[in-house]
Amino acid sequence: MPQDTSGYLSPFSTRYASQEMQFLFSAQHKFSQWRRLWIILAESEQALGLPITNEQIAQMREHIDDIDFDAAAAYEKKLRHDVMAHIHAWGDQCPLARPIIHLGATSCYVGDNTDILILRDGLQLIRKRLIAVIRALSKFATEHAQQPCLAFTHFQSAQPTTVGKRACLWLNDLMLDIQEIDFCLSTLKPLGCKGTTGTQASFLELFHGDYEKVEALDQMIAEKMGFSSSVPVSGQTYSRKTDSRVLNALSQIGQSAHKFANDIRLLAHKKEIEEPFEKNQIGSSAMAYKRNPMRCERMTALSRFLIVNAQNGAMTAAEQWFERTLDDSANRRLSLAEGFLCCDAILSLYLNIASGLVVYDQVIEKHLREELPFMATENIMMDAVERGGDRQTLHEHIRVHSVAAANAVKMEGKECDLLSRIASDPVFQTDEETLLLSLSPENFIGCAAMQTRKYITSFIAPFLDANRGEDVQAREIDV
């Protein structure tokens, strides 16, 4: 069907986020969850002795997903209350159950408990996407564990590392992120049934002062939702610190993704590593030769949004007055959904890029060999000392030659001739052929290759083995 272009559509729905994540935040899913929670409430109240019949519950079950959105909208226009609107719309479909729908509950019973279920499902999907990216980067790091390349500090050439070791830096960030996701999942608890100010007064009235039944109801609801217990105390809502914690965990994923994408963009500029580029992809409307890092640029753009979005959770948690205010609702409707959709889009891009990175070995080696003479000067000096030279004199000669060679490269555009300068200086007692033999890149990468293999085998591989089958398949990316 043609797309409706008469009004604003979120880019997360039209371009970026997956159908799975979009469904979690859809109206259909949300309001079906409300109805399931109302059934859980009725079943639990019945089990504890309230006069609710099997026929009433059966009728509710018959109409979990066939929501009459037009009727609900009409009721909301009249009543100005979304929960009551859906109670009336469902009551029209379930006339037997109408008298007991929402019995003793406040709006946050369905609203907040549904949000917790969506947060849990959203975090689990994010976790699966993280695992998939970790698996792809692990494969890349293993394949390139031994491949020397220039490292950079301040984006200036520094002591060499390996391509695989650099990938381990990206991996380690993601492992820290998945720890945060796991912490959020392990501490997530539903609101349960706490009443209008968290005192459970309405339920105490329903059970004629029997506090044990009030507690049992709260526990039964939590267990039917798939949790071991509900929050121990609350106002009308669960603490908005929970939302802040979750959005902060998503923000940290954005930070990791932003760093990775920026690194790839810089490496693409140096023509060492590039993101995938499709056969018919156009890099520029004017400059036909260009291969712009569009996926990584999109990642950085979306990551900025996700990082900043954590402030919404922090401010909302800070702004809540006493047992509840409604200034959270409109903000949460945006920040939670958009945060998860954004993180989903970022990780989909991340997997696409990490699975198809293009490495230009010859360019990497060329850049490395151009800089190696400067990095080898300490070894050259030590060798000359062994041949009887004076360390302080040698140091000054190397300094002079290094500055002259660097000036020739920077100011005259010449090739680096540092080795020939040193070879022609009698104080070093050597020749250029001997110097060249000492410049094997593998001699300058330290423990990078060993560190990479140890990290993969000791940390990443056990994690991936423990989570085998938990990741998701890559999805098509619209470039």
C-alpha positions as CSV (number, residue, x, y, z in Angstrom):
1,M,0.0,0.0,0.0
2,P,1.2,3.6,-0.7
3,Q,2.6,5.4,2.4
4,D,0.4,8.1,3.9
5,T,2.4,11.3,3.4
6,S,-0.2,13.8,4.8
7,G,1.3,13.9,8.3
8,Y,4.5,13.4,10.2
9,L,5.9,9.9,10.5
10,S,8.7,9.1,12.8
11,P,11.9,8.1,10.9
12,F,12.3,5.3,13.4
13,S,9.1,3.7,12.0
14,T,9.8,4.5,8.3
15,R,13.6,4.1,8.0
16,Y,15.5,2.9,11.0
17,A,14.0,0.6,13.7
18,S,13.1,-3.1,13.2
19,Q,9.5,-4.4,13.0
20,E,10.1,-6.4,16.2
21,M,11.0,-3.3,18.3
22,Q,8.2,-1.2,16.7
23,F,5.7,-3.9,17.6
24,L,6.7,-3.7,21.3
25,F,5.7,0.0,21.3
26,S,2.6,-0.3,19.1
27,A,-0.9,0.5,20.3
28,Q,-2.0,-3.1,19.6
29,H,0.7,-4.5,21.9
30,K,0.2,-2.0,24.6
31,F,-3.6,-2.3,24.9
32,S,-3.5,-6.1,24.6
33,Q,-1.2,-6.1,27.5
34,W,-3.6,-3.9,29.5
35,R,-6.3,-6.5,28.9
36,R,-4.0,-9.4,30.0
37,L,-3.2,-7.5,33.1
38,W,-6.9,-6.9,33.8
39,I,-7.4,-10.7,33.4
40,I,-4.5,-11.4,35.8
41,L,-6.1,-9.1,38.3
42,A,-9.5,-10.7,38.0
43,E,-8.1,-14.2,38.2
44,S,-6.1,-13.4,41.3
45,E,-9.0,-11.6,43.0
46,Q,-11.2,-14.6,42.3
47,A,-8.6,-17.0,43.7
48,L,-8.5,-15.0,46.9
49,G,-12.3,-15.2,47.3
50,L,-13.8,-12.2,45.6
51,P,-17.1,-13.0,43.7
52,I,-15.8,-13.1,40.2
53,T,-17.1,-15.9,37.9
54,N,-15.3,-18.2,35.4
55,E,-17.8,-16.9,32.8
56,Q,-16.7,-13.3,33.3
57,I,-13.0,-14.2,33.0
58,A,-13.7,-16.4,29.9
59,Q,-15.5,-13.6,28.2
60,M,-12.5,-11.3,28.9
61,R,-10.2,-13.9,27.4
62,E,-12.2,-14.0,24.2
63,H,-11.5,-10.4,23.5
64,I,-7.8,-9.8,24.4
65,D,-6.6,-8.7,21.0
66,D,-9.7,-7.6,19.0
67,I,-9.5,-4.0,20.3
68,D,-12.1,-1.6,19.0
69,F,-9.8,1.4,18.7
70,D,-12.6,3.6,17.2
71,A,-14.8,3.0,20.2
72,A,-11.9,3.6,22.6
73,A,-11.1,6.9,20.8
74,A,-14.8,8.0,21.0
75,Y,-14.9,7.2,24.7
76,E,-11.6,9.1,25.4
77,K,-12.9,12.1,23.6
78,K,-15.9,12.1,25.9
79,L,-14.2,11.0,29.1
80,R,-10.8,12.6,28.6
81,H,-9.2,9.5,30.3
82,D,-7.4,6.9,28.3
83,V,-7.7,4.0,30.8
84,M,-11.4,4.6,31.4
85,A,-11.9,4.8,27.7
86,H,-10.5,1.3,27.2
87,I,-12.4,-0.1,30.1
88,H,-15.6,1.1,28.6
89,A,-14.7,-0.1,25.1
90,W,-13.7,-3.6,26.5
91,G,-16.8,-3.6,28.7
92,D,-19.0,-3.2,25.5
93,Q,-17.3,-6.4,24.2
94,C,-17.5,-8.2,27.5
95,P,-20.8,-7.2,29.1
96,L,-20.7,-10.0,31.7
97,A,-17.3,-8.8,32.9
98,R,-18.0,-5.1,32.8
99,P,-18.8,-4.9,36.5
100,I,-15.5,-6.3,37.7
101,I,-13.0,-5.0,35.1
102,H,-10.3,-2.9,36.9
103,L,-11.7,-3.8,40.3
104,G,-9.8,-2.0,43.1
105,A,-7.1,-0.8,40.6
106,T,-5.8,2.6,39.6
107,S,-4.7,3.5,36.1
108,C,-1.1,2.8,36.9
109,Y,-1.9,-0.8,37.5
110,V,-2.2,-1.4,33.7
111,G,0.0,1.5,32.6
112,D,3.0,1.0,34.7
113,N,2.9,-2.8,34.7
114,T,2.6,-2.8,30.9
115,D,5.6,-0.4,30.7
116,I,7.7,-2.8,32.8
117,L,6.8,-5.7,30.5
118,I,7.7,-3.7,27.5
119,L,11.0,-2.5,29.1
120,R,11.8,-6.2,29.8
121,D,11.0,-7.3,26.3
122,G,12.8,-4.3,24.8
123,L,16.0,-5.0,26.9
124,Q,15.9,-8.6,25.9
125,L,15.8,-7.7,22.2
126,I,18.6,-5.2,22.7
127,R,20.6,-7.8,24.5
128,K,20.2,-10.2,21.5
129,R,21.4,-7.5,19.1
130,L,24.4,-6.8,21.3
131,I,25.3,-10.5,21.3
132,A,25.1,-10.6,17.5
133,V,27.4,-7.6,17.2
134,I,29.9,-9.0,19.7
135,R,29.9,-12.3,17.7
136,A,30.7,-10.4,14.5
137,L,33.4,-8.3,16.0
138,S,34.9,-11.3,17.7
139,K,35.3,-13.0,14.4
140,F,36.9,-9.9,12.9
141,A,39.3,-9.5,15.8
142,T,40.4,-13.2,15.6
143,E,41.0,-13.0,11.9
144,H,43.1,-9.8,12.2
145,A,44.8,-10.5,15.6
146,Q,48.3,-10.6,14.1
147,Q,47.9,-7.9,11.5
148,P,50.1,-4.9,12.5
149,C,48.8,-1.4,12.0
150,L,49.5,2.1,13.2
151,A,48.0,3.0,16.5
152,F,47.1,6.6,17.2
153,T,47.1,8.8,20.2
154,H,45.6,12.3,19.7
155,F,45.1,11.0,16.1
156,Q,48.9,11.2,15.7
157,S,50.9,8.1,14.7
158,A,51.9,6.2,17.8
159,Q,53.5,2.8,18.7
160,P,51.9,0.1,16.4
161,T,49.1,-2.2,17.5
162,T,47.2,-4.8,15.5
163,V,43.8,-4.5,13.7
164,G,42.5,-7.2,15.9
165,K,43.6,-5.6,19.1
166,R,41.8,-2.4,18.1
167,A,38.6,-4.4,17.5
168,C,39.0,-5.7,21.1
169,L,38.6,-2.1,22.3
170,W,35.3,-1.9,20.6
171,L,34.4,-5.4,21.9
172,N,35.2,-4.5,25.5
173,D,32.9,-1.4,25.4
174,L,30.1,-3.7,24.3
175,M,30.8,-6.2,27.0
176,L,30.5,-3.4,29.6
177,D,27.2,-2.4,28.0
178,I,25.8,-5.9,28.2
179,Q,26.7,-6.0,31.9
180,E,24.5,-2.9,32.3
181,I,21.6,-4.5,30.3
182,D,21.9,-7.6,32.5
183,F,21.8,-5.5,35.6
184,C,18.7,-3.7,34.5
185,L,17.0,-7.0,33.7
186,S,18.0,-8.5,37.0
187,T,16.6,-5.6,39.0
188,L,13.5,-4.9,37.0
189,K,10.3,-5.4,39.0
190,P,6.6,-4.6,38.2
191,L,4.5,-2.2,40.1
192,G,2.1,-4.9,41.2
193,C,-1.2,-3.6,42.7
194,K,-0.4,-0.7,45.0
195,G,-3.4,1.5,44.6
196,T,-3.7,5.3,44.1
197,T,-0.9,6.4,46.5
198,G,0.9,3.1,47.1
199,T,-1.0,2.3,50.3
200,Q,-3.2,-0.5,48.8
201,A,-6.1,1.0,50.6
202,S,-8.7,-0.1,47.9
203,F,-7.5,-3.7,48.1
204,L,-7.6,-3.7,51.9
205,E,-11.2,-2.6,51.6
206,L,-12.0,-5.3,49.0
207,F,-10.6,-8.0,51.3
208,H,-12.3,-6.5,54.5
209,G,-9.1,-5.6,56.2
210,D,-7.2,-8.9,55.5
211,Y,-3.7,-7.6,54.8
212,E,-2.4,-11.1,54.1
213,K,-4.7,-11.4,51.1
214,V,-3.6,-7.9,49.9
215,E,0.0,-9.1,50.0
216,A,-1.0,-12.4,48.3
217,L,-2.7,-10.5,45.5
218,D,0.4,-8.4,44.9
219,Q,2.6,-11.5,44.8
220,M,0.3,-13.5,42.6
221,I,0.1,-10.7,40.0
222,A,3.9,-10.3,40.0
223,E,4.4,-14.1,39.4
224,K,1.7,-14.2,36.7
225,M,3.7,-11.4,35.0
226,G,6.8,-13.5,35.1
227,F,8.6,-11.9,38.0
228,S,9.5,-13.2,41.5
229,S,8.1,-10.2,43.2
230,S,6.9,-6.6,42.7
231,V,8.5,-3.4,43.9
232,P,8.5,-3.4,47.7
233,V,7.2,0.2,48.1
234,S,5.8,2.8,45.7
235,G,3.7,5.8,45.3
236,Q,1.1,5.6,42.6
237,T,3.8,4.6,40.1
238,Y,7.0,2.6,40.2
239,S,10.0,4.9,40.8
240,R,11.0,6.7,37.6
241,K,14.5,6.0,38.6
242,T,13.9,2.7,36.9
243,D,13.3,4.5,33.6
244,S,16.4,6.6,34.1
245,R,18.5,3.5,34.8
246,V,17.3,1.8,31.6
247,L,17.7,4.9,29.4
248,N,21.2,5.4,30.8
249,A,22.1,1.8,29.8
250,L,20.8,2.5,26.3
251,S,22.8,5.7,26.3
252,Q,26.0,3.7,27.1
253,I,25.4,1.6,24.1
254,G,25.1,4.8,22.1
255,Q,28.5,5.9,23.5
256,S,30.1,2.6,22.4
257,A,28.5,2.7,19.0
258,H,29.5,6.4,18.4
259,K,33.2,5.6,19.3
260,F,33.2,2.6,16.9
261,A,31.6,4.5,14.1
262,N,33.9,7.5,14.5
263,D,37.0,5.2,14.4
264,I,35.8,3.6,11.2
265,R,35.1,7.0,9.6
266,L,38.6,8.1,10.5
267,L,40.1,4.8,9.1
268,A,38.0,5.2,6.0
269,H,39.6,8.7,5.5
270,K,43.0,7.0,5.7
271,K,41.7,4.3,3.3
272,E,42.7,1.5,5.7
273,I,39.3,0.1,6.7
274,E,35.8,0.8,5.3
275,E,32.2,-0.1,6.0
276,P,30.4,-2.2,3.4
277,F,29.6,-0.5,0.2
278,E,27.0,-1.9,-2.1
279,K,27.6,-2.4,-5.8
280,N,25.2,0.3,-7.0
281,Q,25.4,2.6,-4.0
282,I,26.1,6.2,-4.8
283,G,28.4,8.1,-2.5
284,S,27.8,11.6,-3.7
285,S,25.3,13.2,-6.1
286,A,28.1,15.3,-7.5
287,M,31.3,13.5,-6.9
288,A,30.8,10.1,-8.4
289,Y,34.1,8.6,-7.1
290,K,33.2,9.0,-3.5
291,R,32.6,6.2,-1.0
292,N,31.1,8.1,2.0
293,P,30.8,6.2,5.3
294,M,27.1,6.6,5.3
295,R,26.2,3.8,7.7
296,C,28.8,5.0,10.3
297,E,27.6,8.6,9.9
298,R,24.1,7.5,10.5
299,M,25.3,5.6,13.6
300,T,26.9,8.7,15.0
301,A,23.9,10.8,14.3
302,L,21.5,8.4,16.0
303,S,24.0,7.8,18.9
304,R,24.0,11.5,19.7
305,F,20.2,11.3,20.0
306,L,20.4,8.2,22.2
307,I,23.1,9.7,24.5
308,V,21.2,12.9,25.0
309,N,17.9,11.0,25.6
310,A,19.1,9.7,28.9
311,Q,18.6,13.2,30.3
312,N,14.9,12.8,29.8
313,G,14.9,9.9,32.3
314,A,17.0,11.7,34.8
315,M,14.9,14.9,34.7
316,T,11.6,12.9,34.9
317,A,12.8,11.0,37.9
318,A,14.0,14.2,39.6
319,E,10.7,16.1,38.9
320,Q,8.2,13.7,40.5
321,W,6.3,15.3,43.4
322,F,5.5,13.2,46.4
323,E,3.4,10.1,45.4
324,R,2.9,11.1,41.8
325,T,2.5,13.9,39.2
326,L,1.5,13.6,35.6
327,D,4.3,15.6,34.1
328,D,6.0,12.3,33.4
329,S,3.5,10.8,31.1
330,A,4.0,12.8,27.9
331,N,7.8,12.7,28.2
332,R,7.9,9.0,28.9
333,R,5.7,8.3,25.9
334,L,8.4,9.8,23.8
335,S,11.7,9.1,25.6
336,L,11.1,5.4,26.3
337,A,9.8,4.4,22.9
338,E,12.2,6.5,20.9
339,G,15.1,5.5,23.1
340,F,14.5,1.8,22.4
341,L,13.7,2.3,18.7
342,C,16.9,4.4,18.4
343,C,19.1,1.8,20.1
344,D,17.6,-1.0,18.0
345,A,18.4,1.0,14.8
346,I,22.0,1.7,16.0
347,L,22.7,-2.0,16.8
348,S,21.2,-3.1,13.5
349,L,23.6,-0.8,11.7
350,Y,26.5,-1.9,13.9
351,L,25.9,-5.5,13.1
352,N,25.7,-4.7,9.4
353,I,29.0,-2.8,9.5
354,A,30.9,-5.2,11.8
355,S,29.9,-8.2,9.6
356,G,31.2,-6.6,6.4
357,L,34.2,-4.5,7.3
358,V,36.6,-4.1,4.4
359,V,40.3,-4.1,5.3
360,Y,42.9,-2.8,2.9
361,D,46.1,-4.6,3.9
362,Q,48.4,-2.9,1.5
363,V,47.5,0.6,2.6
364,I,47.8,-0.4,6.3
365,E,51.3,-1.7,5.7
366,K,52.3,1.3,3.6
367,H,51.2,3.7,6.3
368,L,53.0,1.6,8.9
369,R,56.2,1.5,7.0
370,E,56.2,5.2,6.5
371,E,56.2,5.8,10.2
372,L,58.3,2.9,11.4
373,P,61.6,4.6,11.0
374,F,60.6,7.2,13.6
375,M,59.4,4.5,16.0
376,A,62.5,2.4,15.5
377,T,64.9,5.2,16.6
378,E,65.2,4.0,20.2
379,N,66.1,0.5,19.0
380,I,68.6,1.9,16.5
381,M,70.1,4.0,19.3
382,M,70.4,1.0,21.6
383,D,72.1,-1.1,18.9
384,A,74.6,1.7,18.2
385,V,75.4,1.9,21.9
386,E,76.2,-1.8,21.8
387,R,78.7,-1.1,19.0
388,G,80.5,1.3,21.3
389,G,78.6,4.6,20.7
390,D,77.8,7.3,23.3
391,R,74.1,7.3,24.2
392,Q,73.8,11.0,24.7
393,T,75.6,11.8,21.4
394,L,73.5,9.3,19.5
395,H,70.3,10.7,21.0
396,E,71.2,14.2,19.8
397,H,72.1,13.0,16.3
398,I,68.8,11.0,16.1
399,R,66.9,14.1,17.2
400,V,68.5,16.2,14.5
401,H,67.9,13.6,11.8
402,S,64.3,13.0,12.8
403,V,63.4,16.7,12.7
404,A,65.0,17.1,9.3
405,A,63.3,14.0,7.9
406,A,59.9,15.1,9.3
407,N,60.4,18.6,7.8
408,A,61.2,17.0,4.4
409,V,58.0,15.0,4.5
410,K,55.8,17.9,5.8
411,M,57.2,20.9,4.0
412,E,58.6,19.4,0.8
413,G,56.2,16.5,0.3
414,K,59.1,14.0,0.1
415,E,59.3,10.4,1.2
416,C,60.7,9.7,4.6
417,D,64.5,9.4,4.3
418,L,65.3,9.0,8.0
419,L,67.0,5.6,7.6
420,S,69.3,6.9,4.9
421,R,70.2,9.9,7.0
422,I,71.1,7.6,9.9
423,A,73.0,5.2,7.7
424,S,75.1,7.9,6.2
425,D,76.0,9.3,9.7
426,P,79.3,7.5,10.8
427,V,78.4,7.9,14.5
428,F,75.9,5.0,14.1
429,Q,78.3,2.6,12.4
430,T,75.6,0.9,10.3
431,D,74.2,0.8,6.8
432,E,70.7,1.2,5.3
433,E,70.3,-2.5,4.5
434,T,70.9,-3.5,8.1
435,L,68.5,-0.9,9.3
436,L,65.8,-2.1,6.9
437,L,66.1,-5.6,8.1
438,S,65.4,-4.4,11.7
439,L,62.1,-2.8,10.6
440,S,59.8,-5.8,10.6
441,P,56.4,-4.5,11.8
442,E,55.9,-7.6,14.0
443,N,58.8,-6.4,16.1
444,F,56.9,-3.3,17.2
445,I,53.4,-4.5,18.2
446,G,54.4,-5.7,21.6
447,C,51.9,-8.1,23.1
448,A,49.0,-6.9,20.9
449,A,48.4,-10.2,19.2
450,M,48.7,-12.3,22.4
451,Q,46.4,-9.9,24.2
452,T,43.8,-10.2,21.4
453,R,43.8,-14.0,21.5
454,K,43.7,-14.1,25.3
455,Y,40.8,-11.7,25.4
456,I,38.8,-13.6,22.8
457,T,39.5,-17.0,24.3
458,S,39.2,-16.1,28.0
459,F,36.4,-13.6,27.9
460,I,34.5,-13.3,24.6
461,A,34.3,-17.0,23.6
462,P,33.0,-18.2,27.0
463,F,30.4,-15.5,26.9
464,L,29.3,-16.3,23.4
465,D,29.2,-20.0,24.3
466,A,27.0,-19.3,27.3
467,N,24.7,-17.3,25.1
468,R,24.6,-19.6,22.0
469,G,21.4,-19.1,20.1
470,E,20.6,-15.8,22.0
471,D,21.6,-13.4,19.2
472,V,19.5,-12.3,16.3
473,Q,20.1,-12.5,12.5
474,A,21.2,-9.4,10.7
475,R,18.4,-7.5,9.0
476,E,18.4,-5.5,5.8
477,I,19.6,-1.9,6.2
478,D,18.2,0.8,4.0
479,V,21.2,2.9,3.1
